[in-house]
Amino acid sequence: MRDTAFIYRTSGLLTRSGVSFAGAVPQKDAGRNRPDVIVMRGDCPASLDAPRHRGPCWAVDQRHLLLDLPGVGRLLAADGERVTLDPAPGVPVDDMAAFAAGIGLSAILHQRGTGLVLQASAVLLDGRAHLFCGPPGSGKSTLAAALCQVGGGLVADDRCVIEPAEPVLVHPEGLGLQLRSDALSWLGLEDRSCTPVRGRGAKVVLGPPEHTPSTVPRPAAPVPVASIQVMADIPGDGMAMMTRLPALPAAQLLLNQIHARRLALAWPARVQPAGRIAAVLNHVPVYRLDRPRDLRRLGETVDLILAMSADMA
């Protein structure tokens, strides 16, 4: 790993990294502060001694996540403070940067018990953040980019860390906006600076910030949350619509929207998902956002969200 260290503020954590996070902005004045997390190159074990949970390419014990990516390398997230990258022979360590910034930091957040971590994008509208939850490929980033083009400000692309106190706040993710090539073309952003993202299919990350489709600067501090919207597809010619959810179905939906959910449930005493979701629901409305996936109808969803935000302002 290169001698240069990058200092980032990512999802509320001061992170010292030996690899560059595409689209993220290094913190110029934070080098003297002790980092919360260190991302470094090093040796990772082939297995954990006593794993509590396993998946197809990962294992978890009380202190660690071990991720084993064939042809890419291994990643070890440990003790809520270290991410070690061990690339496979011939693989540049920079090819593991997306995994470190994504699943690696999500594991660190869960190990630390930091807030409620949702798989969501977030956009600042009328002074408050609106969160859009959904699995990978559901269109969260595309919707966020479209809202940024009409005056919104990017808060997060894929991971939202929420502080469930009053007021409920969301930390800026600090990473670049990731888009598929078809969305990039439809939004007219082909001329922006982009970096391919390994492990994310056909996605590229926009960066630096001046290439994000927004005239609103990225927030440097947590911002209040106005709404959480769980995205769902409408088949055929259905119209975009929002439905506010009662507490119980809202809680059930949000439980399924926890970022790296299977990892979070491996450390339930630290993550405390049910209690944190209940605390958020005391102060923030949750909606089901039904919308067509057709890019040609993206404007209908954008108009609906803008009207709702204006009504709430």
N, C-alpha and C positions, 0 to 999 in steps of 0.2 A: 504494500500500500504506500502511496506517495507520502512524503514528509508533510505536505501541506494539509492543514486541518481546516475544515469548514465548520463554522458555528452557525447553527440554525435555531430558530424558535418554531418548533413543530408541535402542534396540538397541545400547546401549553408547556412543553418541555424544552429546556435549553439543551441542545444536542450538539456534541462535538463529533464530527464525522471525518473519516479519512477518504470517503468517496463523496462525490458531488451528487446532490439530490436535484434532478432536472426540474427547472422551473421555480426552485426555491431561492430565497434571497438570503445570502450570508449576513449575519449580524455583525456590523463593523465594530461596535463598542462593547460587545459582550464577552470578548476573549479573556478578560480578567476575572470573570465570574466562574464559580465552580459549575461545570455542566451537570445536568440531571442524568444525562445518558451519554455514553461513549459508544460510537460505532467504529470498529477496528477490524483489521485483518488478523487472523490467527488460526490455530488448529481447533477443529471441532471434533468431538468424539463420533464414532460410527453409530453409537446407540447410547441410550440412557440406562443406568443400572437398574432402576426400579420405576418404570413408567407407570403412571396412573391412568392415562388415556392414550390411545393411538388412533392415527388416521392413515390414509394411503401413503403419505410421505412425511408424516410428522409424529412426534411423541412428546408427552408432557409429563413432568413430575412436579413436585411441590415448588421447585425453584426455577425450572428451565422449560423452554420450548426448544426442541431440536427439529429443524426442517431439513430434509434431505431431498434435493432436487436433482434427479439423474441428468447428467450432462451439463449441469450448471454449478452445483456445489452444495455445501452445507451452511446452515445458519443456526446459531445458538443465541437465544435471548435469555438472559440470566439475571435473576435477583432484582428485576425492575430497574437495572442501571447499565447493562452492557449488552451490545449486539456484536457478536463475532462472526466474521465472514470468512469462509474457507472455500475458495473457488476450486472447481475441478481442474485437472491439468489442462493447460492451454486456454482456459477461460479467463478473460480480464476481470479483475475484481470489480471494475465499474459496472459490469453486466449484472452484478448482484445488488446494485444501488436501489432499484425499484422494490426488491424484496425487503431490503433493510428499512426503507422508508414506509413500506406498506405493512406486511404481516409482522415484521420485526418490531416496529414501534407499537403496533397494536398489542402484541404480546406484552411488551414493556408496560404499557398503560394498564392492562389487566392485572399484571403482577403487582403494580403499585397501588391498584385499587383507585385509579384516578377517574372520578366522575362517572357519568353514563356515556359509553362510547358507542355511537350509532353509525351504521353504514349509510351515510347520507351526504349529499351536497348541501351547501348553505349559501344563500345570497342575501345581501343587505339591501332592503327596500324600505324607504321611509324611516330610516334610522334603526330598524330592527331586523333580525335575521329570520328568514323562513327556511326551514329544513325540508329536504325532499329525500325520503327514504326509499330504498329499493336494492335488489341484488345487483351484482355486476351485469352490465348489458341492458339494464332497465331504462336507460336514458337520463340518469341523474345529471351527468356532466353536460350533455347536450342542452337540457333544460336550463342549467345554470348559465351556460354560455349565452343562450338566447336572452335570458333575463339581464345578463351583463350588458348586452348590446343595446338595451333600452333603458339604461340608467342604473342597473343594479351593481352591487359591488361583491366580488367573490370573497367568501369567508372560508369555504371548504369545498373540496372537489369530491371526496369519497369517505372521509372519516370526520365525524363531529364529536368532540368531547364536550359534554354538557355538565355544568355545575348545577346540581339540582336544589340550590338554595333560592331564596327570594331576593332580588329577581333572578330568574333562571338565565344563565349566560352560556354562550358557546364560544370555545376558544378557536381562533383562526388556525387552520390546518398548516398554513405556511408552505404548501407544496403547489406545484403547477397544475393547471387544468388539463385533464386527459380526455382526448376526443378520438373517435373513430374517423377514418378517412372520409366516409360518406357525410358525416355530420360536419366535418371541417369544410368540405366543399359546399354543402348547402348553406352554411352560415357565412360563406365568403371569406374564410380565414386561411386559404391555401398559401397566401404570401407571408404568413407569420412564421417566426422562428420556431421550429418543432424538433423534438428528439424522439426517435422510436423508443417504445417502452418494452423491454424484454419481459415476457411472462404475461403480457396484457393483450395478446392477439394483435389486431391491426391498429391498436391505439398509439397515438403520439401525445407527447406532453408539450403544451405551449409554454414558452418562457423566453426571456425573463418577463417580469410583470408588465412591461410596456406592450407586450404582445398579447396579453389577455384582453378579450373584447370588452373592456370596461374603461370608462373615464374616471371611475371612483377608485381611489387608492385602497389597497388591501388594508383592512384594519390591523393595528399592531397589538390591540388589547381585546379581551373578551367583549362580546356585544350581547345585548338582550335578545332573547328568543321570542318571536311573535307567534309562530305556529310551527307545528310538525305535520308534514303531509306524507302519507304512505302512498306510493304510486301504484296504480293498477292499470292494466290495458283494457281498452274498450274495443271489441271486435266490430268490424264493419263500419257503418256510417254513424255510429253513436257520437253524441256531443260530449265535450269535456265538461265535467261537473265535480263539485266538491261536496262531501257529506261529513258533517261533524260527527264524531264517534262518541258514544257513551264511554264511561271510564273503563269498564271491563273489557270490551272488545278492543279499545285503544291500547290497554296494557298488554293484551295478548299479541296484538300486532307489533308493538314496540319490542317485546321480548324477542320476536323473530328478526328484528332489525339490528340487533347488537352486532357490532363489527367483530368479525372472527368469533362468532357465537360459540362454537364448540370449544375454543380455547377459553373463552370467558367462563363457561360453565365448569371448566376444570379447576377454577379458583373461585368458587362461589362466595366464600367468606370474605374475600377481598373485593370482588366485583359487586356483590349485593344487588343483583339486577332488579329484583322485585321492589325492594324498598326505594331504590333510586327512581325507578319508573313511576311509582306512586307519588313521590315527591314532585317530580316534573309535572304530572297530570294535575296536581293541585293548582298550578299556575299557568299552564300552557295548553291551548286547545290542540287536539289531534284530529286531522281530517283524512278521509280517504279521497285521493285525487285520481279520479277515473279520466283517462285521456287517450286519444288515438295515438298510436305509435308512428303514424305516417309523418315523415318530416314536412311534407307539404301542408300539414295541418298544425304544425308546431305553434304557429301564431295564435291559434284559438286558446291553447293552454296558457300561453304567456299573457294574453289579454285577461283571462279569468283570474290569474294570480295577481296581476297588477290591480285589478278592480278590488279584489279582496283585501290586498295590502292597504290600498287607499281608504277603504271603509274602516280598517282597524287602526289607522293612524290617528 
